[in-house]
Amino acid sequence: MDSSRPCASSSGSTLGLLFRQVRDAMWARMADELSQAGHELSFSQYVTLKKLALGTTSATDLARAAELNPGAMTRLIDKLVARGLVARHADPGDRRAVRIDLTDAGQAIWRDIDQCGNRVRERAMAGMDDAERQQLIRLLEQARDNLSFPGR
């Protein structure tokens, strides 16, 4: 195989472009699902609520998960606090740190928007059996890990 030539799929998309197209299509479908369910949430807000559904965390961890800079995450959290979906609490282990968690209203909305995410994932993997789904996830994780910078 000639590694100096771009690798294109049968559709003509290069690997990087294909990754971008899949990501953009997932985000667009998610925005549509959220809108149809009556939720005025950005994808970053969805990711933040998803991370918080797993447990209380810091704004820094949330920013990393949503791929936002700290200032943008602070503004996003402010919006979610104003809507009553999340709350800030002092970290008992570190007076300087603030922990963020879902409120009862946040828990309730999460249960609904999680179903939106499930529908998008099912649509993305339509026509694939369980083994193909597992293989796709494994291969994508491998590609991600191959491109990661350990320690950075």
Steps between C-alpha positions, in 0.01 A plus 500: 500500500633845406497701825581825316155510338191612692280214613150553366191293569277379219307827541817699432524635856836496669515351849514836675215639292294188565555536877391864476193414292390232747553736798312784330214267401476365856492851643238614247280197575539560873400866465195389301406234758535747787292758315227249412487396867450866596842555654687822428848360556823534307712193437752630758221530756392145420856371547527690829174355633610153387830532688315625810255210480801280577567699820612827649809646337701817455463769235844405370391140441181622335693735270725214394202271431317765296821618329448858621741749650446576872337838434248352258424220748440754777246680278336168406473400868354844580225435244427155639493639856257773389273230354518306828665196341834507685632639827840606622622382840819561695731200489534378860850371423630824345372844599613646168314247286137497395311183417217490248210257513156447353198631687180297518382689188831416333454131585151509351609666175796262476271197498319647199800628305685173556228339290573757227864387505394135484288569192789676325742216581248243375451694178878526449541124543189391311563191290794384714480187712645490853839372382527778239402762755764376743760487223418857390539630855824305548647628174403861572653474848816355347523785246444754780761337721748476210472877452511593869794676659561314827566740785354798317 
